[in-house]
Every structure is written in C-alpha cells, then in structure tokens.
C-alpha cells in the first residue's frame, strides 16, 4: 500500500508570505519520504468544519502548478475538483497544462461539489444536486473528448455546448491524465467511476464500509462492462493518529484496509505546516505500509 498526502490548511504561522517556501519544502519532504501522491483542496473558502471560512485558502490549480515546479516524481492533483468551479473546457485545458508542465504527473480528481456558502459568496452558480451530477457527467465526457486528438469537433450536452474541443498541446500522460472521481455515493458517484474513472477516492469510515462501497462499485462495473481491477482504489484518512504522529495507532487503523485492494491511503491531517510532519511521521509511515500484507 502506498501513501499520499493531502494538504488542506494554509494558515501558516508566518502568514501568506511564508506559504511559498513552506509548500516547496512540503514537496521536497514528500518526495524524500517516498510519498506517491500530493494533493490540495479545491475550494474558494476554507471549509467550516476545518475551522473557519475566513481562514486562508489558495486556489488549487495555481498551487499545483507551483508544486509541479518544486517536485519531480510525485503525482499531483486536486483531491476533488468541484465541477461547478470552472467551465469544463477550461478545466480540461488547466488539467492538461498541469500534466504537460509536470511531465505527465497530473490527475484530474473531480466530484459534484457541495459547499454552497463559497458559491453564493463569490456569485458562482450552485445548481441542485441532481443537476450538479448531470454537469459532472458532461464534464467527464468533455474532458475525454478534448483529450482525444482524433475528435476535436463540437460537443452538445444538456448544460454545455462547445463548438470545438481543441486541446493543444496534448497531455503527456497516455492515453490521458488519470481521472479520479471522489465520493462514495452508491447510485451516482460510483456509477460514474465505473463508466469514466481511472481511480476512485473513498473516505475511511471503516474497513467494513469501504468494503461495501467497493462491492457496489464492482456491481456497477459489471453493469457497465468495465474491468473492476483496472480502477485504482484510494482512501482518504484524517484520523487522529496521523495528526498526532502516533505511528502504531495509525498502522492498526490502516491494517484493516490491506486486503481490500486499496492502492493508496491519502493522509489528510488538519495541519497548517506539513513539511516537518512529513519528515517525522510520513517517512516511517511509508515504510510501515509498504510492509503490510
């Protein structure tokens, strides 16, 4: 099992001027620790359950571009890009640019969005949930069409209409950047994973719950004629042992997931400065998880 890290706080003790150096240090520490995945949140405001909406939040893809310039091996992505935040044609272009400039290390993590306050605050359309899922599926189709060099014609959907789907230069990743669909909704989200996803991201409520979600995903794969084993399975972990650097408790927590086919556990601690924590906790955690069977 591999280890990823999700950076979700930007309230550095040195304020905004210190964030660039801290992110560069975090990227270097992640690669030194053997981390395979590094992600940031895609939000306008900090999530209220993560403290306060008024806390610092960086724009995700600008931040990922900065991390691309300060790393060379780790895979990069927004853990869950909100489908409502960017027009799909622009999103495909942004993800392609990250992939090209990082040398093929981009993943398009995407989901249906949920944080109404930030949409209303900045005047961004926030449709009802059923429409957001319709837009998510159209966005996935548009991205795949834009990443197909043989198909640069129009796209006609219910919510989006593009007269051209040119995307030059093409992604470096072959056949295209990985698509990771986030969430565990059994009727819609996991069906979209089976139909379009290269990877899924689930939240670690318990091994039993994750096992159930994966069984649901397998059923959708059977319906869609998709090989379940071709989908990379990841889980997001925000348990106290990671934040408190309790390696033994963390190993006990994760051991229940080892036989479920999970490729990567993505650590998501609520920490403001992660570079030192990666050196002290993540590096030995990488070694521990590599030895689990």
WOVEN-V159077 format. One record per residue. N is the residue number from 1. SS is DSSP state (H for helix, E for strand, C for the rest). PHI is phi in whole degrees, -180 to 180 (none if undefined). NEAR is the number of other C-alpha atoms within 12 Angstrom. Layout:
BEGIN
n->N ss->SS phi->PHI near->NEAR
n->N ss->SS phi->PHI near->NEAR
END
This chain:
BEGIN
n->1 ss->C phi->none near->33
n->2 ss->E phi->-97 near->35
n->3 ss->E phi->-120 near->40
n->4 ss->E phi->-119 near->41
n->5 ss->E phi->-131 near->50
n->6 ss->E phi->-113 near->46
n->7 ss->E phi->-90 near->42
n->8 ss->C phi->-128 near->40
n->9 ss->C phi->-135 near->39
n->10 ss->C phi->-132 near->38
n->11 ss->C phi->-90 near->29
n->12 ss->C phi->-71 near->24
n->13 ss->C phi->-62 near->15
n->14 ss->C phi->-91 near->14
n->15 ss->C phi->76 near->18
n->16 ss->H phi->-53 near->18
n->17 ss->H phi->-61 near->14
n->18 ss->H phi->-91 near->17
n->19 ss->H phi->-69 near->27
n->20 ss->H phi->-60 near->25
n->21 ss->H phi->-65 near->21
n->22 ss->H phi->-66 near->33
n->23 ss->H phi->-66 near->40
n->24 ss->H phi->-62 near->26
n->25 ss->H phi->-66 near->26
n->26 ss->H phi->-64 near->37
n->27 ss->H phi->-62 near->44
n->28 ss->H phi->-64 near->28
n->29 ss->H phi->-67 near->32
n->30 ss->H phi->-63 near->44
n->31 ss->H phi->-70 near->32
n->32 ss->H phi->-65 near->24
n->33 ss->H phi->-80 near->32
n->34 ss->C phi->88 near->32
n->35 ss->C phi->-69 near->40
n->36 ss->C phi->-98 near->35
n->37 ss->E phi->-143 near->42
n->38 ss->E phi->-136 near->49
n->39 ss->E phi->-134 near->44
n->40 ss->E phi->-131 near->42
n->41 ss->C phi->-76 near->38
n->42 ss->C phi->-111 near->39
n->43 ss->C phi->-143 near->38
n->44 ss->C phi->-86 near->32
n->45 ss->C phi->-113 near->30
n->46 ss->C phi->-63 near->28
n->47 ss->C phi->-66 near->25
n->48 ss->H phi->-67 near->19
n->49 ss->H phi->-76 near->14
n->50 ss->H phi->-97 near->23
n->51 ss->C phi->138 near->19
n->52 ss->C phi->-135 near->16
n->53 ss->C phi->-61 near->21
n->54 ss->C phi->-79 near->19
n->55 ss->C phi->-71 near->23
n->56 ss->C phi->-61 near->27
n->57 ss->C phi->-145 near->32
n->58 ss->C phi->-95 near->29
n->59 ss->C phi->-69 near->25
n->60 ss->H phi->-64 near->39
n->61 ss->H phi->-77 near->39
n->62 ss->H phi->-64 near->22
n->63 ss->H phi->-64 near->32
n->64 ss->H phi->-65 near->42
n->65 ss->H phi->-63 near->35
n->66 ss->H phi->-64 near->30
n->67 ss->H phi->-64 near->41
n->68 ss->H phi->-60 near->35
n->69 ss->H phi->-74 near->26
n->70 ss->C phi->-113 near->27
n->71 ss->C phi->-139 near->30
n->72 ss->C phi->-140 near->27
n->73 ss->C phi->-126 near->26
n->74 ss->C phi->-71 near->35
n->75 ss->E phi->-77 near->41
n->76 ss->E phi->-123 near->49
n->77 ss->E phi->-175 near->47
n->78 ss->E phi->-81 near->44
n->79 ss->C phi->-60 near->45
n->80 ss->C phi->-142 near->38
n->81 ss->E phi->-67 near->41
n->82 ss->E phi->-72 near->40
n->83 ss->C phi->-63 near->42
n->84 ss->C phi->-83 near->41
n->85 ss->C phi->-80 near->37
n->86 ss->C phi->-143 near->31
n->87 ss->C phi->-60 near->26
n->88 ss->H phi->-59 near->35
n->89 ss->H phi->-63 near->33
n->90 ss->H phi->-67 near->23
n->91 ss->H phi->-61 near->33
n->92 ss->H phi->-60 near->42
n->93 ss->H phi->-67 near->30
n->94 ss->H phi->-64 near->34
n->95 ss->H phi->-64 near->45
n->96 ss->H phi->-64 near->41
n->97 ss->H phi->-61 near->33
n->98 ss->H phi->-61 near->37
n->99 ss->H phi->-66 near->35
n->100 ss->H phi->-65 near->27
n->101 ss->H phi->-75 near->27
n->102 ss->C phi->-94 near->30
n->103 ss->C phi->75 near->26
n->104 ss->C phi->88 near->29
n->105 ss->C phi->-110 near->37
n->106 ss->E phi->-91 near->41
n->107 ss->E phi->-120 near->46
n->108 ss->E phi->-93 near->51
n->109 ss->E phi->-84 near->44
n->110 ss->E phi->-150 near->46
n->111 ss->E phi->-157 near->42
n->112 ss->C phi->-85 near->38
n->113 ss->C phi->71 near->38
n->114 ss->C phi->-154 near->28
n->115 ss->C phi->-89 near->31
n->116 ss->H phi->-63 near->26
n->117 ss->H phi->-59 near->22
n->118 ss->H phi->-71 near->26
n->119 ss->H phi->-64 near->22
n->120 ss->H phi->-64 near->17
n->121 ss->H phi->-61 near->16
n->122 ss->H phi->-103 near->15
n->123 ss->C phi->72 near->13
n->124 ss->C phi->-100 near->20
n->125 ss->C phi->-55 near->25
n->126 ss->C phi->-132 near->27
n->127 ss->C phi->-69 near->23
n->128 ss->C phi->-60 near->16
n->129 ss->H phi->-60 near->22
n->130 ss->H phi->-62 near->17
n->131 ss->H phi->-69 near->20
n->132 ss->H phi->-62 near->27
n->133 ss->H phi->-70 near->33
n->134 ss->H phi->-62 near->25
n->135 ss->H phi->-67 near->34
n->136 ss->H phi->-62 near->42
n->137 ss->H phi->-65 near->35
n->138 ss->H phi->-63 near->30
n->139 ss->H phi->-63 near->42
n->140 ss->H phi->-62 near->40
n->141 ss->H phi->-65 near->31
n->142 ss->H phi->-66 near->37
n->143 ss->H phi->-59 near->41
n->144 ss->H phi->-65 near->38
n->145 ss->H phi->-69 near->31
n->146 ss->H phi->-67 near->38
n->147 ss->C phi->-89 near->36
n->148 ss->C phi->-100 near->25
n->149 ss->C phi->-65 near->21
n->150 ss->C phi->-91 near->13
n->151 ss->C phi->-138 near->19
n->152 ss->C phi->-111 near->22
n->153 ss->C phi->-84 near->19
n->154 ss->C phi->-76 near->18
n->155 ss->E phi->-128 near->26
n->156 ss->E phi->-121 near->17
n->157 ss->C phi->-123 near->19
n->158 ss->C phi->-72 near->16
n->159 ss->C phi->-112 near->21
n->160 ss->C phi->-130 near->25
n->161 ss->E phi->-135 near->20
n->162 ss->E phi->-119 near->25
n->163 ss->C phi->-84 near->16
n->164 ss->C phi->-143 near->18
n->165 ss->C phi->-124 near->31
n->166 ss->C phi->-66 near->27
n->167 ss->C phi->-148 near->30
n->168 ss->C phi->-129 near->18
n->169 ss->C phi->-74 near->21
n->170 ss->C phi->-73 near->33
n->171 ss->C phi->-59 near->34
n->172 ss->C phi->-77 near->24
n->173 ss->C phi->-62 near->26
n->174 ss->C phi->-116 near->19
n->175 ss->C phi->-83 near->19
n->176 ss->C phi->-169 near->30
n->177 ss->C phi->-57 near->39
n->178 ss->E phi->-58 near->38
n->179 ss->E phi->-105 near->43
n->180 ss->E phi->-114 near->38
n->181 ss->E phi->-99 near->47
n->182 ss->E phi->-99 near->40
n->183 ss->C phi->121 near->39
n->184 ss->C phi->-122 near->33
n->185 ss->C phi->-58 near->27
n->186 ss->C phi->-80 near->24
n->187 ss->C phi->-87 near->18
n->188 ss->C phi->-113 near->28
n->189 ss->H phi->-61 near->36
n->190 ss->H phi->-70 near->40
n->191 ss->H phi->-66 near->34
n->192 ss->H phi->-67 near->41
n->193 ss->H phi->-59 near->46
n->194 ss->H phi->-63 near->38
n->195 ss->H phi->-85 near->33
n->196 ss->H phi->-127 near->37
n->197 ss->C phi->-83 near->43
n->198 ss->C phi->-94 near->33
n->199 ss->E phi->-154 near->38
n->200 ss->E phi->-129 near->48
n->201 ss->E phi->-129 near->41
n->202 ss->E phi->-115 near->42
n->203 ss->E phi->-91 near->33
n->204 ss->C phi->-85 near->31
n->205 ss->C phi->-74 near->21
n->206 ss->C phi->-170 near->22
n->207 ss->H phi->-58 near->25
n->208 ss->H phi->-65 near->16
n->209 ss->H phi->-67 near->20
n->210 ss->H phi->-64 near->34
n->211 ss->H phi->-59 near->26
n->212 ss->H phi->-62 near->21
n->213 ss->H phi->-61 near->33
n->214 ss->H phi->-69 near->39
n->215 ss->H phi->-65 near->22
n->216 ss->H phi->-63 near->26
n->217 ss->H phi->-60 near->41
n->218 ss->H phi->-60 near->27
n->219 ss->H phi->-62 near->23
n->220 ss->H phi->-65 near->28
n->221 ss->H phi->-62 near->25
n->222 ss->H phi->-61 near->17
n->223 ss->H phi->-66 near->17
n->224 ss->H phi->-85 near->19
n->225 ss->C phi->70 near->17
n->226 ss->C phi->-105 near->22
n->227 ss->C phi->-76 near->21
n->228 ss->H phi->-55 near->30
n->229 ss->H phi->-72 near->22
n->230 ss->H phi->-83 near->21
n->231 ss->C phi->-96 near->30
n->232 ss->E phi->-79 near->32
n->233 ss->E phi->-104 near->43
n->234 ss->E phi->-129 near->40
n->235 ss->E phi->-130 near->46
n->236 ss->E phi->-98 near->38
n->237 ss->E phi->-120 near->33
n->238 ss->C phi->-126 near->31
n->239 ss->C phi->-66 near->28
n->240 ss->H phi->-57 near->19
n->241 ss->H phi->-56 near->24
n->242 ss->H phi->-70 near->37
n->243 ss->H phi->-63 near->26
n->244 ss->C phi->-90 near->19
n->245 ss->C phi->56 near->27
n->246 ss->C phi->-97 near->20
n->247 ss->H phi->-66 near->26
n->248 ss->H phi->-67 near->19
n->249 ss->H phi->-65 near->18
n->250 ss->H phi->-62 near->29
n->251 ss->H phi->-61 near->31
n->252 ss->H phi->-64 near->20
n->253 ss->H phi->-60 near->25
n->254 ss->H phi->-81 near->41
n->255 ss->H phi->-59 near->24
n->256 ss->C phi->-70 near->25
n->257 ss->C phi->-96 near->36
n->258 ss->H phi->-68 near->28
n->259 ss->H phi->-97 near->18
n->260 ss->H phi->-97 near->28
n->261 ss->C phi->81 near->27
n->262 ss->C phi->-73 near->35
n->263 ss->C phi->-82 near->30
n->264 ss->E phi->-141 near->36
n->265 ss->E phi->-100 near->45
n->266 ss->E phi->-101 near->42
n->267 ss->E phi->-74 near->44
n->268 ss->C phi->-131 near->36
n->269 ss->C phi->-76 near->30
n->270 ss->C phi->-89 near->29
n->271 ss->C phi->-120 near->29
n->272 ss->C phi->-85 near->31
n->273 ss->C phi->-128 near->32
n->274 ss->C phi->-104 near->38
n->275 ss->H phi->-62 near->30
n->276 ss->H phi->-66 near->23
n->277 ss->H phi->-63 near->32
n->278 ss->H phi->-64 near->39
n->279 ss->H phi->-69 near->25
n->280 ss->H phi->-85 near->22
n->281 ss->H phi->-114 near->33
n->282 ss->H phi->-68 near->43
n->283 ss->H phi->-57 near->30
n->284 ss->H phi->-68 near->27
n->285 ss->H phi->-65 near->38
n->286 ss->H phi->-58 near->35
n->287 ss->H phi->-68 near->19
n->288 ss->H phi->-62 near->26
n->289 ss->H phi->-70 near->33
n->290 ss->H phi->-63 near->23
n->291 ss->C phi->-93 near->15
n->292 ss->C phi->-76 near->21
n->293 ss->C phi->-143 near->16
END
